């Protein structure tokens, strides 16, 4: 985290993927524990929020793709 960078406190829900959420942003890796309050840079929070919003849409798209026998959807 850069000095003086704005942060936000959050608690990420625990998942079946383990006790951490891991990723990278602009070549910087991050590992955030789940189930406990943590302060994260605002830019990381924005990435996590975007991921949270797109995951349901991705699952819905994949369900349609699978239902179509893996065929390209128009």
N, CA, C and O atoms as CSV, one atom per row, in Angstrom:
chain,resi,resn,atom,element,x,y,z
A,1,UNK,N,N,0.837,-1.171,0.000
A,1,UNK,CA,C,0.000,0.000,0.000
A,1,UNK,C,C,0.884,1.237,0.000
A,1,UNK,O,O,1.852,1.314,0.757
A,2,UNK,N,N,0.555,2.198,-0.843
A,2,UNK,CA,C,1.316,3.423,-0.925
A,2,UNK,C,C,1.038,4.291,0.289
A,2,UNK,O,O,-0.067,4.278,0.832
A,3,UNK,N,N,2.029,5.033,0.707
A,3,UNK,CA,C,1.899,5.912,1.862
A,3,UNK,C,C,0.793,6.925,1.620
A,3,UNK,O,O,0.762,7.573,0.574
A,4,UNK,N,N,-0.109,7.065,2.573
A,4,UNK,CA,C,-1.173,8.035,2.481
A,4,UNK,C,C,-2.331,7.631,1.584
A,4,UNK,O,O,-3.249,8.421,1.365
A,5,UNK,N,N,-2.299,6.422,1.068
A,5,UNK,CA,C,-3.382,5.974,0.196
A,5,UNK,C,C,-4.651,5.739,1.015
A,5,UNK,O,O,-4.605,5.206,2.123
A,6,UNK,N,N,-5.784,6.150,0.442
A,6,UNK,CA,C,-7.067,5.979,1.119
A,6,UNK,C,C,-7.400,4.492,1.239
A,6,UNK,O,O,-7.191,3.726,0.299
A,7,UNK,N,N,-7.922,4.089,2.403
A,7,UNK,CA,C,-8.292,2.690,2.637
A,7,UNK,C,C,-9.756,2.599,3.039
A,7,UNK,O,O,-10.403,3.595,3.363
A,8,UNK,N,N,-10.245,1.394,3.006
A,8,UNK,CA,C,-11.605,1.109,3.449
A,8,UNK,C,C,-11.562,-0.184,4.261
A,8,UNK,O,O,-10.858,-1.126,3.897
A,9,UNK,N,N,-12.309,-0.229,5.351
A,9,UNK,CA,C,-12.352,-1.428,6.191
A,9,UNK,C,C,-13.490,-2.316,5.703
A,9,UNK,O,O,-14.604,-1.848,5.469
A,10,UNK,N,N,-13.195,-3.591,5.556
A,10,UNK,CA,C,-14.220,-4.537,5.122
A,10,UNK,C,C,-13.965,-5.899,5.714
A,10,UNK,O,O,-12.885,-6.176,6.237
A,11,UNK,N,N,-14.969,-6.748,5.627
A,11,UNK,CA,C,-14.847,-8.149,6.022
A,11,UNK,C,C,-15.284,-8.966,4.814
A,11,UNK,O,O,-16.453,-8.937,4.430
A,12,UNK,N,N,-14.356,-9.686,4.223
A,12,UNK,CA,C,-14.695,-10.545,3.097
A,12,UNK,C,C,-15.297,-11.840,3.618
A,12,UNK,O,O,-14.789,-12.419,4.578
A,13,UNK,N,N,-16.377,-12.297,2.994
A,13,UNK,CA,C,-16.995,-13.542,3.460
A,13,UNK,C,C,-16.081,-14.745,3.231
A,13,UNK,O,O,-15.340,-14.804,2.250
A,14,UNK,N,N,-16.148,-15.690,4.146
A,14,UNK,CA,C,-15.392,-16.924,3.980
A,14,UNK,C,C,-15.996,-17.724,2.834
A,14,UNK,O,O,-17.213,-17.731,2.645
A,15,UNK,N,N,-15.144,-18.392,2.077
A,15,UNK,CA,C,-15.601,-19.189,0.935
A,15,UNK,C,C,-14.987,-20.570,1.000
A,15,UNK,O,O,-14.163,-20.861,1.867
A,16,UNK,N,N,-15.399,-21.421,0.068
A,16,UNK,CA,C,-14.831,-22.762,-0.026
A,16,UNK,C,C,-13.429,-22.734,-0.625
A,16,UNK,O,O,-12.757,-23.765,-0.668
A,17,UNK,N,N,-12.977,-21.562,-1.089
A,17,UNK,CA,C,-11.671,-21.439,-1.733
A,17,UNK,C,C,-10.523,-21.252,-0.754
A,17,UNK,O,O,-9.370,-21.140,-1.172
A,18,UNK,N,N,-10.812,-21.215,0.526
A,18,UNK,CA,C,-9.755,-21.075,1.511
A,18,UNK,C,C,-9.887,-19.812,2.330
A,18,UNK,O,O,-10.838,-19.049,2.156
A,19,UNK,N,N,-8.934,-19.585,3.228
A,19,UNK,CA,C,-9.045,-18.471,4.172
A,19,UNK,C,C,-8.590,-17.121,3.611
A,19,UNK,O,O,-8.506,-16.148,4.362
A,20,UNK,N,N,-8.297,-17.040,2.315
A,20,UNK,CA,C,-7.813,-15.798,1.710
A,20,UNK,C,C,-8.468,-15.559,0.358
A,20,UNK,O,O,-8.912,-16.494,-0.309
A,21,UNK,N,N,-8.519,-14.296,-0.031
A,21,UNK,CA,C,-8.835,-13.903,-1.401
A,21,UNK,C,C,-7.524,-13.376,-1.965
A,21,UNK,O,O,-6.916,-12.469,-1.398
A,22,UNK,N,N,-7.094,-13.945,-3.077
A,22,UNK,CA,C,-5.829,-13.558,-3.663
A,22,UNK,C,C,-6.051,-13.016,-5.066
A,22,UNK,O,O,-6.984,-13.418,-5.760
A,23,UNK,N,N,-5.195,-12.113,-5.468
A,23,UNK,CA,C,-5.286,-11.554,-6.807
A,23,UNK,C,C,-4.099,-10.662,-7.082
A,23,UNK,O,O,-3.111,-10.670,-6.347
A,24,UNK,N,N,-4.207,-9.890,-8.152
A,24,UNK,CA,C,-3.163,-8.952,-8.528
A,24,UNK,C,C,-3.810,-7.740,-9.173
A,24,UNK,O,O,-4.837,-7.851,-9.843
A,25,UNK,N,N,-3.205,-6.597,-8.966
A,25,UNK,CA,C,-3.671,-5.351,-9.555
A,25,UNK,C,C,-2.449,-4.580,-10.030
A,25,UNK,O,O,-1.586,-4.213,-9.232
A,26,UNK,N,N,-2.383,-4.340,-11.317
A,26,UNK,CA,C,-1.252,-3.625,-11.907
A,26,UNK,C,C,0.087,-4.251,-11.507
A,26,UNK,O,O,1.050,-3.549,-11.201
A,27,UNK,N,N,0.126,-5.567,-11.517
A,27,UNK,CA,C,1.366,-6.278,-11.219
A,27,UNK,C,C,1.687,-6.417,-9.745
A,27,UNK,O,O,2.733,-6.963,-9.395
A,28,UNK,N,N,0.816,-5.940,-8.875
A,28,UNK,CA,C,1.035,-6.056,-7.431
A,28,UNK,C,C,0.084,-7.120,-6.893
A,28,UNK,O,O,-1.136,-6.995,-7.003
A,29,UNK,N,N,0.660,-8.163,-6.314
A,29,UNK,CA,C,-0.147,-9.245,-5.753
A,29,UNK,C,C,-0.738,-8.825,-4.410
A,29,UNK,O,O,-0.135,-8.062,-3.656
A,30,UNK,N,N,-1.941,-9.346,-4.130
A,30,UNK,CA,C,-2.523,-9.116,-2.812
A,30,UNK,C,C,-3.136,-10.407,-2.304
A,30,UNK,O,O,-3.545,-11.272,-3.078
A,31,UNK,N,N,-3.189,-10.515,-0.985
A,31,UNK,CA,C,-3.753,-11.671,-0.294
A,31,UNK,C,C,-4.491,-11.136,0.922
A,31,UNK,O,O,-3.871,-10.653,1.869
A,32,UNK,N,N,-5.824,-11.223,0.894
A,32,UNK,CA,C,-6.644,-10.631,1.939
A,32,UNK,C,C,-7.338,-11.741,2.718
A,32,UNK,O,O,-8.031,-12.566,2.122
A,33,UNK,N,N,-7.167,-11.779,4.031
A,33,UNK,CA,C,-7.845,-12.815,4.820
A,33,UNK,C,C,-9.350,-12.621,4.800
A,33,UNK,O,O,-9.837,-11.494,4.708
A,34,UNK,N,N,-10.089,-13.724,4.886
A,34,UNK,CA,C,-11.545,-13.669,4.926
A,34,UNK,C,C,-12.028,-13.827,6.364
A,34,UNK,O,O,-11.337,-14.403,7.206
A,35,UNK,N,N,-13.229,-13.305,6.632
A,35,UNK,CA,C,-13.858,-13.502,7.930
A,35,UNK,C,C,-13.371,-12.594,9.042
A,35,UNK,O,O,-13.822,-12.728,10.179
A,36,UNK,N,N,-12.462,-11.674,8.747
A,36,UNK,CA,C,-11.959,-10.746,9.760
A,36,UNK,C,C,-11.918,-9.336,9.179
A,36,UNK,O,O,-11.766,-9.179,7.967
A,37,UNK,N,N,-12.050,-8.307,10.016
A,37,UNK,CA,C,-11.966,-6.941,9.497
A,37,UNK,C,C,-10.550,-6.626,9.022
A,37,UNK,O,O,-9.579,-6.899,9.727
A,38,UNK,N,N,-10.435,-6.052,7.830
A,38,UNK,CA,C,-9.146,-5.637,7.276
A,38,UNK,C,C,-9.319,-4.290,6.585
A,38,UNK,O,O,-10.396,-3.970,6.081
A,39,UNK,N,N,-8.252,-3.513,6.569
A,39,UNK,CA,C,-8.219,-2.262,5.816
A,39,UNK,C,C,-7.519,-2.549,4.494
A,39,UNK,O,O,-6.402,-3.065,4.477
A,40,UNK,N,N,-8.174,-2.216,3.395
A,40,UNK,CA,C,-7.584,-2.431,2.076
A,40,UNK,C,C,-7.577,-1.107,1.323
A,40,UNK,O,O,-8.435,-0.254,1.551
A,41,UNK,N,N,-6.612,-0.934,0.430
A,41,UNK,CA,C,-6.613,0.274,-0.391
A,41,UNK,C,C,-7.904,0.370,-1.196
A,41,UNK,O,O,-8.453,-0.641,-1.634
A,42,UNK,N,N,-8.374,1.583,-1.382
A,42,UNK,CA,C,-9.615,1.814,-2.109
A,42,UNK,C,C,-9.563,1.207,-3.506
A,42,UNK,O,O,-10.578,0.707,-3.992
A,43,UNK,N,N,-8.412,1.238,-4.158
A,43,UNK,CA,C,-8.306,0.672,-5.511
A,43,UNK,C,C,-8.502,-0.844,-5.502
A,43,UNK,O,O,-9.051,-1.394,-6.457
A,44,UNK,N,N,-8.064,-1.528,-4.448
A,44,UNK,CA,C,-8.277,-2.973,-4.331
A,44,UNK,C,C,-9.756,-3.239,-4.061
A,44,UNK,O,O,-10.341,-4.160,-4.631
A,45,UNK,N,N,-10.354,-2.430,-3.189
A,45,UNK,CA,C,-11.784,-2.572,-2.901
A,45,UNK,C,C,-12.598,-2.467,-4.186
A,45,UNK,O,O,-13.527,-3.248,-4.390
A,46,UNK,N,N,-12.266,-1.522,-5.046
A,46,UNK,CA,C,-13.013,-1.345,-6.295
A,46,UNK,C,C,-12.907,-2.581,-7.182
A,46,UNK,O,O,-13.885,-2.974,-7.819
A,47,UNK,N,N,-11.739,-3.190,-7.227
A,47,UNK,CA,C,-11.562,-4.424,-8.009
A,47,UNK,C,C,-12.414,-5.538,-7.416
A,47,UNK,O,O,-13.068,-6.275,-8.154
A,48,UNK,N,N,-12.416,-5.667,-6.102
A,48,UNK,CA,C,-13.213,-6.705,-5.444
A,48,UNK,C,C,-14.701,-6.493,-5.697
A,48,UNK,O,O,-15.429,-7.454,-5.947
A,49,UNK,N,N,-15.159,-5.245,-5.635
A,49,UNK,CA,C,-16.568,-4.944,-5.886
A,49,UNK,C,C,-16.953,-5.276,-7.328
A,49,UNK,O,O,-18.017,-5.844,-7.569
A,50,UNK,N,N,-16.105,-4.928,-8.272
A,50,UNK,CA,C,-16.396,-5.235,-9.679
A,50,UNK,C,C,-16.478,-6.750,-9.878
A,50,UNK,O,O,-17.344,-7.241,-10.602
A,51,UNK,N,N,-15.587,-7.473,-9.243
A,51,UNK,CA,C,-15.600,-8.928,-9.334
A,51,UNK,C,C,-16.892,-9.489,-8.746
A,51,UNK,O,O,-17.494,-10.400,-9.314
A,52,UNK,N,N,-17.311,-8.945,-7.614
A,52,UNK,CA,C,-18.540,-9.405,-6.957
A,52,UNK,C,C,-19.747,-9.191,-7.869
A,52,UNK,O,O,-20.642,-10.034,-7.924
A,53,UNK,N,N,-19.773,-8.073,-8.577
A,53,UNK,CA,C,-20.903,-7.773,-9.463
A,53,UNK,C,C,-20.878,-8.631,-10.725
A,53,UNK,O,O,-21.937,-8.997,-11.235
A,54,UNK,N,N,-19.707,-8.955,-11.233
A,54,UNK,CA,C,-19.637,-9.702,-12.488
A,54,UNK,C,C,-19.724,-11.207,-12.302
A,54,UNK,O,O,-20.089,-11.909,-13.245
A,55,UNK,N,N,-19.406,-11.730,-11.126
A,55,UNK,CA,C,-19.460,-13.173,-10.903
A,55,UNK,C,C,-20.844,-13.769,-11.187
A,55,UNK,O,O,-20.922,-14.775,-11.892
A,56,UNK,N,N,-21.936,-13.195,-10.671
A,56,UNK,CA,C,-23.256,-13.775,-10.985
A,56,UNK,C,C,-23.557,-13.754,-12.485
A,56,UNK,O,O,-24.139,-14.701,-13.014
A,57,UNK,N,N,-23.166,-12.684,-13.166
A,57,UNK,CA,C,-23.396,-12.608,-14.616
A,57,UNK,C,C,-22.581,-13.670,-15.341
A,57,UNK,O,O,-23.067,-14.276,-16.296
A,58,UNK,N,N,-21.363,-13.901,-14.904
A,58,UNK,CA,C,-20.521,-14.925,-15.521
A,58,UNK,C,C,-21.110,-16.312,-15.317
A,58,UNK,O,O,-21.131,-17.125,-16.241
A,59,UNK,N,N,-21.591,-16.583,-14.101
A,59,UNK,CA,C,-22.196,-17.894,-13.830
A,59,UNK,C,C,-23.443,-18.096,-14.682
A,59,UNK,O,O,-23.677,-19.195,-15.185
A,60,UNK,N,N,-24.246,-17.046,-14.848
A,60,UNK,CA,C,-25.452,-17.144,-15.662
A,60,UNK,C,C,-25.079,-17.411,-17.130
A,60,UNK,O,O,-25.714,-18.234,-17.790
A,61,UNK,N,N,-24.060,-16.722,-17.633
A,61,UNK,CA,C,-23.618,-16.925,-19.008
A,61,UNK,C,C,-23.113,-18.360,-19.198
A,61,UNK,O,O,-23.447,-19.012,-20.187
A,62,UNK,N,N,-22.311,-18.847,-18.250
A,62,UNK,CA,C,-21.779,-20.208,-18.353
A,62,UNK,C,C,-22.887,-21.240,-18.281
A,62,UNK,O,O,-22.813,-22.265,-18.958
A,63,UNK,N,N,-23.911,-20.996,-17.476
A,63,UNK,CA,C,-25.033,-21.937,-17.397
A,63,UNK,C,C,-25.711,-22.039,-18.759
A,63,UNK,O,O,-26.058,-23.138,-19.193
A,64,UNK,N,N,-25.905,-20.912,-19.438
A,64,UNK,CA,C,-26.492,-20.924,-20.772
A,64,UNK,C,C,-25.593,-21.609,-21.784
A,64,UNK,O,O,-26.075,-22.340,-22.649
A,65,UNK,N,N,-24.305,-21.381,-21.684
A,65,UNK,CA,C,-23.332,-22.007,-22.579
A,65,UNK,C,C,-23.347,-23.525,-22.397
A,65,UNK,O,O,-23.345,-24.271,-23.376
A,66,UNK,N,N,-23.361,-23.972,-21.157
A,66,UNK,CA,C,-23.376,-25.402,-20.864
A,66,UNK,C,C,-24.684,-26.033,-21.321
A,66,UNK,O,O,-24.695,-27.128,-21.884
A,67,UNK,N,N,-25.792,-25.326,-21.071
A,67,UNK,CA,C,-27.104,-25.837,-21.494
A,67,UNK,C,C,-27.194,-25.969,-23.005
A,67,UNK,O,O,-27.939,-26.806,-23.515
A,68,UNK,N,N,-26.439,-25.147,-23.722
A,68,UNK,CA,C,-26.451,-25.184,-25.194
A,68,UNK,C,C,-25.462,-26.224,-25.707
A,68,UNK,O,O,-25.157,-26.242,-26.900
A,69,UNK,N,N,-24.965,-27.075,-24.848
A,69,UNK,CA,C,-24.015,-28.106,-25.257
A,69,UNK,C,C,-22.640,-27.562,-25.584
A,69,UNK,O,O,-21.893,-28.160,-26.358
A,70,UNK,N,N,-22.306,-26.417,-24.986
A,70,UNK,CA,C,-20.988,-25.828,-25.223
A,70,UNK,C,C,-20.906,-25.120,-26.570
A,70,UNK,O,O,-19.809,-24.851,-27.061
A,71,UNK,N,N,-22.036,-24.820,-27.164
A,71,UNK,CA,C,-22.041,-24.142,-28.456
A,71,UNK,C,C,-21.937,-22.625,-28.258
A,71,UNK,O,O,-22.332,-22.090,-27.222
A,72,UNK,N,N,-21.412,-21.968,-29.244
A,72,UNK,CA,C,-21.294,-20.514,-29.184
A,72,UNK,C,C,-22.690,-19.904,-29.122
A,72,UNK,O,O,-23.573,-20.260,-29.902
A,73,UNK,N,N,-22.871,-18.992,-28.193
A,73,UNK,CA,C,-24.152,-18.312,-28.040
A,73,UNK,C,C,-24.131,-17.014,-28.823
A,73,UNK,O,O,-23.105,-16.337,-28.876
A,74,UNK,N,N,-25.254,-16.662,-29.431
A,74,UNK,CA,C,-25.293,-15.390,-30.169
A,74,UNK,C,C,-25.910,-14.312,-29.329
A,74,UNK,O,O,-26.029,-13.172,-29.777
